[in-house]
Amino acid sequence: METTSTPRRPKPGTQCAIILDILERTAPGFAGLDILMHQARCGAVHSVIAKLRTTYGFNIENRQRTGKDGRRLSSYRLIPAPAFE
């Protein structure tokens, strides 16, 4: 039986798939929470990220910083899976 290092993929058109697509397009950089919320029409991005991590096996990093106005700003990035030979 052949093994693969590529995680399963969410069903196309779902919030999971849309957010994963954004993270893949912005890799290796970060995608802001506001962008993910707007483009995926998702108010619970943190829940979708958790599902991508636990159900689909993606390694996603969260970065939080404080903006000039004191607001907490969150962003996410996809960490590529190691290549196996």
C-alpha positions as CSV (number, residue, x, y, z in Angstrom):
1,M,0.0,0.0,0.0
2,E,1.4,3.4,-1.0
3,T,1.5,6.2,1.5
4,T,1.4,9.9,0.7
5,S,2.4,13.0,2.6
6,T,-0.4,15.0,1.1
7,P,-3.4,15.5,3.4
8,R,-7.0,14.8,2.3
9,R,-8.8,17.8,0.7
10,P,-12.1,19.4,1.7
11,K,-15.0,19.3,-0.6
12,P,-14.8,22.1,-3.3
13,G,-16.9,25.1,-2.6
14,T,-17.0,24.7,1.2
15,Q,-15.6,27.3,3.6
16,C,-12.8,24.8,4.4
17,A,-11.9,24.6,0.7
18,I,-12.1,28.3,0.2
19,I,-9.9,29.1,3.2
20,L,-7.4,26.4,2.2
21,D,-7.2,27.8,-1.3
22,I,-6.5,31.3,0.1
23,L,-3.8,29.9,2.4
24,E,-2.2,28.0,-0.5
25,R,-2.2,31.1,-2.8
26,T,-0.6,33.3,-0.1
27,A,2.0,30.7,1.0
28,P,4.6,31.1,2.3
29,G,3.1,34.4,3.6
30,F,0.3,35.0,6.0
31,A,-3.4,35.7,5.1
32,G,-5.2,38.1,7.4
33,L,-8.3,37.1,9.3
34,D,-10.3,39.8,7.7
35,I,-9.4,38.5,4.2
36,L,-10.3,34.9,5.2
37,M,-13.6,36.1,6.8
38,H,-14.6,38.2,3.8
39,Q,-13.7,35.8,0.9
40,A,-15.0,32.6,2.6
41,R,-18.0,34.4,4.0
42,C,-17.1,32.9,7.3
43,G,-17.5,34.4,10.8
44,A,-15.8,31.5,12.5
45,V,-12.5,31.2,10.7
46,H,-10.9,29.8,13.8
47,S,-13.3,26.8,13.7
48,V,-12.5,26.2,10.0
49,I,-8.8,26.4,10.7
50,A,-9.2,23.8,13.5
51,K,-11.1,21.5,11.1
52,L,-8.4,21.9,8.5
53,R,-5.8,20.9,11.1
54,T,-7.6,18.0,12.8
55,T,-9.8,16.5,10.1
56,Y,-7.6,17.1,7.1
57,G,-4.1,17.1,8.6
58,F,-2.9,20.5,7.4
59,N,-0.2,22.4,9.5
60,I,-1.5,26.0,9.8
61,E,0.4,28.6,11.9
62,N,-1.4,31.5,13.6
63,R,0.2,34.8,14.2
64,Q,-1.2,37.5,16.4
65,R,0.0,41.1,16.8
66,T,-1.4,44.3,18.2
67,G,-2.3,47.0,15.7
68,K,-1.5,50.7,16.2
69,D,-5.0,51.2,17.5
70,G,-4.6,48.5,20.2
71,R,-6.7,45.8,18.4
72,R,-5.5,42.2,18.2
73,L,-4.8,41.3,14.6
74,S,-4.7,37.6,13.6
75,S,-3.3,36.0,10.5
76,Y,-2.7,32.4,9.3
77,R,-0.3,30.6,7.0
78,L,0.0,27.2,5.6
79,I,3.2,25.3,6.5
80,P,4.1,22.9,3.7
81,A,4.3,19.2,4.5
82,P,7.8,17.8,4.4
83,A,8.7,16.0,1.2
84,F,9.4,12.3,1.5
85,E,11.5,10.4,-0.9
